Amino acid sequence: MPPSTPVITRFAPSPTGFLHIGGARTALFNWLYARAKGGKFLLRIEDTDRSRSSPEATDAIFEGLRWLGLDWDGEAVSQFSRADRHAEVANELLASGNAYRCYSTQEEIAAFREAEKAATRPPLFRSPWRDADPADAPDLPFVVRLRAPREGETTITDVVQGEVTWKNDTLDDLILLRSDGTPTYMLAVVVDDHDMGVTHVIRGDDHLTNSARQTLIYKAMGWPVPVFAHIPLIHGPDGAKLSKRHGALGVEAYREMGYMAEAMRNYLARLGWSHGDDEFFTTAQAVEWFDLDKVGKSPARFDFKKLENLSGQHIRMASNEQLLKEIEEYFAAHNKPPLDETRRELLLQAMDGMKERAKTLPQLIDMGRFILEERPFETDAPAQKVLRNVSQGMLKDLTTRLQHATWTPSDIEASVREFAEENQTGLGKIAQPLRVALTGRTVSPSVFDMMSILGREESLARINDCANSLGTEV
């Protein structure tokens, strides 16, 4: 392909279900390569199988790509809408002698294959109509088959897999048009990729053999063959084919679980591609670094722990304003009421302390529970355990002490330390009950930061609520 040819990639999913994680990774690689090379990333919906395609699945693909931030150039193309163009190419191949009409019935094809098996030969169907005189054609339904070469070899040079060769006598005369006149996937893909100007076909390596067969169509039409890059499939941590138990879920499931799109892009990019030893990187860095020669041949392994670790890093690196936006979008997606201005401001103030421990948005939101929920707080089981050895009197006395403290994190901490020393107990024995009083939980941002953010009145009211819930002194 001439060096001056602009790069055009495409993602071509079938709308038969959700956008699964493997498809999302394929879309990402196509998007990254196009953006890295200053080219175009196109979207085609391969909806020719009308019995399995649905508008809802198409919408899910659009939504999944939008959430991942994988914007495509131009309008998405419906493959079904181009059926007339596909048939036109099939008829061109008939006219040039590169295709023929085959009248063999399903029963005849099955019998031929059984005979080949019995003779211990590969059950590759050889149509008796390939070299028949058209004048002898019956008035019966027919399919249009490609007249594939039977001598020699077909070789593709794959950017990832290297040079791959098939003997032509192992490739069949694939069907281009069915007996009802509808195009097959193999024909439609080639015609669409050619007409859309696709220069690089980047897809899973389960399509490798398809590329050999599709190359024959390109050559029969005299069209340039695109650059192929067949990327490794994704396996589970145990090396087995990725399944739902490993994480083979729709992209929307990861959104539901609260992973940021930036973290998903980072993690998916590392599934099969590398830039040295870099694990954590921004999308801008991925675009700058991405090239196909860094894609490996071995299957990538999906690992939730690595995804969570990367997600936590992205949360810590994100600006507080961006995280607030992520929280608000997460709430909207889960039909939760919008945040009022007071809570928005308090969350921004608290974000530095909240994001240090969070790996997902729900964890971040849980850290902000002390702002988002109303008092009095319900305590969970670990929190109730903390309160078993805490007296009502101690909390009341601490409240009295804090009424006179200067309300900054350092001064609040100093007052609590002084109180602990006077009561001959450790700081933790005071701070942890305070944490429970303020949040109802045993894990939260810094107790003293929370108190500073909440203000004196709200903090003391919560401590008083907790004290009253204890009843008589222990």
VEXSE-490730 format. One line per field, with one value per residue (C-alpha): residue number from 1; z negated, y, x. Coordinates in Angstrom, 1 decimal. Each point is the difference from the previous one (the first is absolute). Last residue first. Layout:
<vomars>
seq	NUM/...
w	Z/...
v	Y/...
u	X/...
</vomars>
This chain:
<vomars>
seq	474/473/472/471/470/469/468/467/466/465/464/463/462/461/460/459/458/457/456/455/454/453/452/451/450/449/448/447/446/445/444/443/442/441/440/439/438/437/436/435/434/433/432/431/430/429/428/427/426/425/424/423/422/421/420/419/418/417/416/415/414/413/412/411/410/409/408/407/406/405/404/403/402/401/400/399/398/397/396/395/394/393/392/391/390/389/388/387/386/385/384/383/382/381/380/379/378/377/376/375/374/373/372/371/370/369/368/367/366/365/364/363/362/361/360/359/358/357/356/355/354/353/352/351/350/349/348/347/346/345/344/343/342/341/340/339/338/337/336/335/334/333/332/331/330/329/328/327/326/325/324/323/322/321/320/319/318/317/316/315/314/313/312/311/310/309/308/307/306/305/304/303/302/301/300/299/298/297/296/295/294/293/292/291/290/289/288/287/286/285/284/283/282/281/280/279/278/277/276/275/274/273/272/271/270/269/268/267/266/265/264/263/262/261/260/259/258/257/256/255/254/253/252/251/250/249/248/247/246/245/244/243/242/241/240/239/238/237/236/235/234/233/232/231/230/229/228/227/226/225/224/223/222/221/220/219/218/217/216/215/214/213/212/211/210/209/208/207/206/205/204/203/202/201/200/199/198/197/196/195/194/193/192/191/190/189/188/187/186/185/184/183/182/181/180/179/178/177/176/175/174/173/172/171/170/169/168/167/166/165/164/163/162/161/160/159/158/157/156/155/154/153/152/151/150/149/148/147/146/145/144/143/142/141/140/139/138/137/136/135/134/133/132/131/130/129/128/127/126/125/124/123/122/121/120/119/118/117/116/115/114/113/112/111/110/109/108/107/106/105/104/103/102/101/100/99/98/97/96/95/94/93/92/91/90/89/88/87/86/85/84/83/82/81/80/79/78/77/76/75/74/73/72/71/70/69/68/67/66/65/64/63/62/61/60/59/58/57/56/55/54/53/52/51/50/49/48/47/46/45/44/43/42/41/40/39/38/37/36/35/34/33/32/31/30/29/28/27/26/25/24/23/22/21/20/19/18/17/16/15/14/13/12/11/10/9/8/7/6/5/4/3/2/1
w	-79.4/-0.5/0.5/3.4/2.9/2.6/-1.9/0.4/3.7/0.5/-2.1/2.3/3.0/-1.5/-0.9/3.6/1.4/-2.2/0.2/3.8/2.4/1.8/-3.2/-1.5/3.1/0.1/-3.7/0.6/3.0/2.9/-0.9/-1.1/-3.3/1.1/-1.4/1.5/-2.7/-3.1/1.4/0.8/-3.5/-1.5/2.0/-1.1/-3.7/-0.4/2.8/-2.0/-2.8/-3.5/-3.2/-0.2/-0.2/2.8/2.2/-0.6/1.0/3.1/0.8/-0.4/2.1/2.7/0.1/0.1/3.0/1.9/-0.5/-2.2/-3.1/-2.8/-2.6/0.9/0.4/-3.7/-0.7/2.8/-1.5/-3.3/1.6/2.0/-3.2/-1.9/2.6/-0.5/2.7/-0.3/2.2/2.4/2.1/0.5/1.2/2.7/1.2/0.3/1.8/-1.7/1.1/0.2/-1.7/2.1/3.7/2.8/2.7/-2.2/-2.4/2.9/2.0/-0.5/1.2/3.1/0.6/-0.5/2.4/2.5/0.0/-1.5/-3.0/-2.7/0.8/1.7/-3.2/-1.5/3.0/0.7/-3.3/1.2/3.3/-1.8/-2.3/3.0/1.8/-3.2/-0.5/3.7/-0.1/1.5/2.6/-0.9/0.7/3.2/0.2/3.1/-1.6/-3.1/2.0/2.1/-3.3/-1.4/3.3/-0.1/-3.6/1.1/2.8/-2.4/-2.5/2.8/0.9/-1.1/-3.0/1.9/2.8/-2.4/-1.6/3.4/0.8/-3.2/0.7/3.6/-1.3/-2.6/2.6/2.2/3.7/1.6/3.4/2.6/1.5/3.3/-1.4/1.1/0.0/3.8/0.2/-1.3/-2.9/-1.8/0.6/-0.2/-3.2/-1.4/0.6/-1.5/-3.2/-1.2/-2.7/0.9/1.7/0.3/3.6/1.8/0.2/1.9/-0.6/-2.8/-1.0/2.1/-1.8/-3.3/1.0/1.8/-3.0/-2.3/2.1/0.1/-3.8/-1.6/-2.1/0.1/2.2/2.5/0.0/0.7/2.8/1.8/0.2/-2.0/0.7/-3.5/-0.9/-1.0/3.1/2.2/1.3/1.6/-2.5/-1.1/-3.7/-0.2/2.7/3.7/2.4/3.7/1.8/2.6/3.7/1.9/3.7/2.4/2.7/3.3/3.0/2.3/3.2/-0.6/0.0/-2.2/-2.6/0.1/-0.5/-2.9/-1.7/-0.1/-1.6/-2.3/-1.2/-1.1/-2.4/-1.4/-3.3/-0.3/-1.1/2.1/1.6/3.7/1.2/3.1/-0.1/3.0/-1.0/3.4/-0.5/-3.6/1.0/3.0/-2.0/-2.9/2.1/2.0/-3.1/-1.9/2.7/2.4/0.4/3.3/-1.4/1.1/-2.0/1.6/-0.5/-0.9/-0.5/2.6/-2.5/-1.4/-0.7/3.7/-0.2/-2.4/-2.8/-1.1/-2.9/-0.1/-3.4/-2.6/-1.2/3.2/2.1/3.4/1.8/2.1/2.4/1.6/3.3/1.8/-0.8/0.7/-1.4/2.4/-2.5/-0.4/0.9/-1.4/2.1/0.1/3.0/3.7/0.9/1.4/3.0/2.1/-2.8/1.0/-3.3/-1.3/-3.6/0.2/-1.4/-3.2/-2.0/-3.8/-2.3/-2.2/-0.4/1.3/-1.9/2.8/-2.4/-0.8/3.7/0.4/-2.9/1.4/3.4/-1.7/-2.0/3.1/1.9/-2.8/-0.3/3.7/2.7/2.5/-0.1/2.1/0.7/-1.2/1.4/3.6/0.5/0.2/-3.0/-2.0/1.1/-1.1/-3.5/0.0/0.7/-2.6/-2.6/1.2/-0.3/-3.5/-1.2/-2.5/-1.8/-0.7/-1.9/-0.1/-3.0/0.9/0.3/-2.0/-3.1/-3.6/-2.4/-3.4/-1.8/-0.9/3.7/1.1/-2.5/0.9/3.8/-0.6/-2.4/2.7/2.5/-2.5/-0.5/3.7/0.3/2.1/-0.4/2.6/2.2/0.6/2.3/-3.0/0.2/-1.6/1.5/-1.9/1.5/-1.6/2.2/0.3/-2.0/-0.5/-3.7/0.3/2.5/-2.0/-3.3/1.4/1.6/-3.2/-2.1/2.3/-0.4/-3.8/-0.1/2.1/-2.5/-2.9/1.3/1.8/-0.9/2.2/3.6/1.5/2.0/-0.5/2.8/-1.3/2.7/0.9/2.5/0.3/2.6/3.1/0.3/-0.8/3.0/-1.0
v	0.5/3.2/0.1/0.4/-0.5/1.7/3.3/0.0/-0.7/2.8/2.3/-0.8/0.8/3.3/0.8/-0.4/2.0/3.0/0.0/-0.1/-2.9/0.7/0.3/-3.0/-2.0/1.1/-1.0/-3.5/-0.5/-1.6/-3.0/-3.6/-1.1/1.0/1.9/3.2/2.6/-2.1/-3.0/2.2/1.5/-3.5/-0.7/3.2/-0.5/-3.5/0.9/2.9/-2.4/0.2/1.6/2.2/3.2/-1.4/-0.7/3.5/1.6/-2.1/1.0/3.7/-0.3/-1.7/2.8/2.5/-1.7/-0.5/3.6/1.0/1.7/-2.1/1.3/-2.2/-2.8/-0.5/-0.2/-2.5/-2.1/-0.1/-1.1/-2.7/-1.3/0.1/-2.2/-2.6/-1.9/-3.7/-1.2/2.9/-1.6/-3.1/2.1/1.5/-3.5/-0.9/3.1/3.2/1.9/3.7/2.7/1.9/0.5/-1.5/1.5/1.7/-2.9/-2.4/1.6/-3.0/-2.1/2.1/-0.7/-3.7/0.2/1.9/-2.7/-0.5/2.3/0.4/3.3/1.4/1.0/2.2/2.2/0.0/1.5/3.6/-0.9/-2.2/2.9/2.3/-2.5/-0.8/3.7/0.4/-2.8/-3.3/-1.5/-2.6/-3.6/-1.7/-2.3/1.6/3.4/-1.0/-1.2/3.2/2.0/-2.1/0.4/3.7/0.2/-2.1/2.4/3.0/-1.7/-0.5/-3.6/-1.5/-1.8/-1.4/-1.1/-1.8/-1.8/-1.1/-1.4/-2.0/-1.2/-1.1/-1.8/-1.8/-0.8/-1.9/-0.7/-2.0/1.0/-2.8/-0.2/1.7/3.4/3.5/2.3/0.0/1.3/3.5/2.0/2.4/3.5/-1.4/-1.9/3.1/2.1/-2.8/0.3/-2.6/-2.7/-3.3/1.2/-2.7/0.6/1.3/-3.0/-1.5/-3.2/1.0/3.2/2.1/-1.5/1.1/3.6/0.4/-1.5/2.4/3.0/-1.2/0.0/-3.3/0.2/-3.5/1.2/1.4/-3.4/-1.6/2.4/-1.3/-3.4/-2.8/-2.5/0.4/-3.3/-1.7/1.4/-1.8/0.7/-3.1/-1.7/1.3/0.0/3.8/0.0/0.2/2.9/-0.7/1.0/2.7/-0.6/2.9/0.0/2.7/0.5/-1.9/2.3/-0.8/-2.0/-1.5/-3.6/1.2/1.5/-3.1/-2.3/2.2/-0.7/-3.7/0.6/2.6/-2.3/-2.4/2.7/1.0/-1.8/2.3/2.8/3.2/2.8/0.4/2.9/2.1/0.3/2.1/-0.3/-1.6/-2.6/-0.8/-0.3/-2.2/-2.3/-0.3/-0.6/-2.8/-2.0/0.8/-1.5/2.0/-0.5/-1.3/-2.6/-2.8/1.6/2.4/-0.2/-3.7/-1.1/-2.1/-1.9/0.5/-3.0/-0.4/3.6/-1.0/2.5/2.4/2.3/2.6/1.8/-0.4/3.7/2.0/-2.8/-0.8/-2.0/-3.0/-2.0/-3.0/-1.9/-1.8/-0.1/3.6/1.1/0.4/1.9/-1.6/1.5/-2.1/-1.6/-0.6/-2.1/0.5/-2.3/1.2/-2.0/3.1/1.2/-2.8/-1.6/0.9/0.9/-1.7/-3.3/1.8/-1.2/0.0/-0.4/-3.1/-0.6/-3.5/-3.2/-1.6/-0.3/3.6/1.0/-2.1/1.7/3.4/-0.8/-1.3/3.2/2.2/-2.1/0.3/3.8/0.2/0.8/2.7/2.0/3.1/1.2/2.6/1.3/-0.2/3.7/0.2/-2.1/2.2/3.1/-1.7/-0.6/3.7/1.1/-2.3/1.7/3.4/-1.0/-1.3/3.4/0.7/-3.2/1.1/3.0/2.7/2.3/3.6/1.9/-0.6/-2.1/1.1/-2.6/1.8/-3.3/1.3/0.9/-3.5/-1.7/2.3/-0.7/-3.8/0.1/1.9/-2.7/-2.7/1.8/0.4/-3.8/-2.5/-3.8/-0.7/2.8/-1.5/2.8/2.4/0.5/3.5/2.0/2.6/1.9/1.2/2.5/0.9/2.2/-3.1/-0.2/0.8/-2.8/-2.5/0.9/-0.3/-3.4/-1.2/1.3/-1.7/-3.3/0.5/0.8/-3.1/-2.2/1.7/-0.7/2.6/-1.5/-2.2/-0.9/3.3/-1.4/2.2/1.6/2.3/1.8/1.3/2.6/1.1/2.7/-1.4/1.9/-3.0/-1.9/-3.4
u	-20.6/-1.9/-3.8/-1.6/2.4/-2.3/0.3/3.8/-0.4/-2.4/2.3/2.9/-2.1/-1.1/3.6/1.0/-2.9/0.6/3.8/0.2/-0.4/3.3/2.0/-1.6/0.8/3.6/0.3/-1.4/2.2/-1.9/-2.2/0.0/-1.6/-3.5/-3.0/1.5/0.6/-0.7/1.9/3.0/-0.2/0.0/3.2/1.7/-0.4/1.5/2.4/1.4/1.0/-1.4/1.0/-3.1/2.1/2.1/-3.0/-1.4/3.3/0.1/-3.6/0.8/3.2/-2.0/-2.6/2.8/1.7/-3.2/-1.2/-2.9/1.7/-1.2/-2.6/-2.9/2.5/0.4/-3.7/-0.5/2.9/-1.8/-3.2/1.9/1.7/-3.3/-1.8/2.7/1.8/0.8/-2.8/0.3/2.7/-2.1/-2.9/2.3/1.0/-3.7/-1.2/-1.1/-3.1/0.8/-2.2/0.6/-0.5/2.2/2.2/2.6/1.0/-0.6/2.8/2.3/-2.9/-0.2/3.7/-0.6/-3.0/2.3/2.6/3.5/-0.4/2.6/1.7/-3.1/-1.8/2.7/0.5/-3.7/-1.2/-0.1/-1.5/-2.6/-0.9/-0.6/-2.2/-1.8/-0.9/-1.0/-2.6/0.9/-2.3/-2.5/0.9/-1.1/3.0/1.5/-0.7/2.0/2.9/0.0/0.1/2.8/2.0/-0.5/1.2/3.0/0.8/-0.2/2.3/2.6/0.8/3.3/-1.3/-3.0/2.3/2.2/-3.0/-1.2/3.4/-0.1/-3.5/0.8/3.1/-2.2/-2.6/2.4/-0.7/2.8/1.3/0.4/3.5/0.9/1.0/-0.9/3.0/0.3/-3.6/0.9/-1.2/2.4/-1.6/-3.6/0.8/1.6/-3.1/-2.1/2.0/2.5/0.4/1.6/3.2/2.6/0.9/-3.1/-2.2/-2.9/-1.9/-2.3/1.9/-2.4/-2.9/1.4/0.7/-3.4/-1.8/1.8/-1.0/-3.6/-0.1/-1.0/-3.2/-1.4/-2.8/2.5/1.7/-3.4/-0.7/3.1/-1.8/1.4/2.8/1.3/1.5/-3.2/-1.6/2.5/3.4/1.6/2.2/3.4/-0.9/-0.1/-2.7/0.9/-0.2/0.6/3.2/-0.1/-0.2/1.5/-0.7/1.1/-2.7/0.0/-0.1/-3.0/0.3/-3.5/1.3/2.9/-2.2/-2.2/3.0/1.1/-3.3/0.8/3.4/-1.4/-2.7/2.8/1.3/-3.4/0.5/3.1/-2.2/-0.2/2.0/-0.8/2.3/-0.6/-3.8/-1.1/-3.7/-0.8/2.8/-1.0/-3.6/0.6/2.3/-2.3/-3.1/1.6/1.0/-3.1/-2.2/-2.1/-3.8/-1.3/-2.4/2.4/2.8/2.5/3.8/0.4/3.5/1.8/2.0/3.6/2.1/1.1/1.2/2.8/-0.1/2.9/0.5/2.8/0.2/-2.7/-0.1/0.5/-1.5/1.5/-2.6/0.8/-2.1/1.6/0.2/-2.8/-3.7/-0.7/-3.4/-3.0/-2.1/-3.5/-3.4/-2.8/-2.8/-3.7/-1.2/-0.6/2.8/3.4/1.2/0.6/2.3/2.4/1.3/3.4/-0.9/-3.4/1.3/0.8/2.9/-0.9/2.9/-0.5/3.8/0.8/-0.3/-2.0/-2.9/0.4/-0.1/-3.2/-1.6/0.9/-1.5/-3.2/-0.3/0.4/-2.6/-2.5/0.6/-0.8/2.6/-1.1/3.3/0.2/3.5/2.6/3.3/-1.3/0.0/-3.8/-0.5/2.5/-1.9/-3.3/1.5/1.1/-3.6/-1.4/2.2/-1.2/-3.6/0.6/1.3/-2.7/0.7/3.6/-1.2/2.6/0.7/0.1/3.2/3.2/-0.3/0.4/1.4/-0.6/-0.6/-3.5/-0.6/1.1/-2.3/-2.9/0.3/0.3/-3.0/-2.0/0.8/-1.0/-3.4/-0.5/0.2/2.0/-0.5/-2.7/1.2/3.4/1.3/0.5/3.8/0.0/2.9/2.0/2.9/3.2/1.9/3.6/2.5/2.3/-0.4/-3.8/-0.5/2.1/-1.7/-3.5/0.8/1.6/-3.0/-2.6/1.8/0.2/-3.8/-0.7/1.9/-1.8/-3.5/-2.1/-3.4/-2.0/-0.7/1.0/2.9/3.2/2.0/2.7/1.9/3.4/1.0/3.7/0.6/1.9/3.3/2.1/-1.4/-1.5
</vomars>
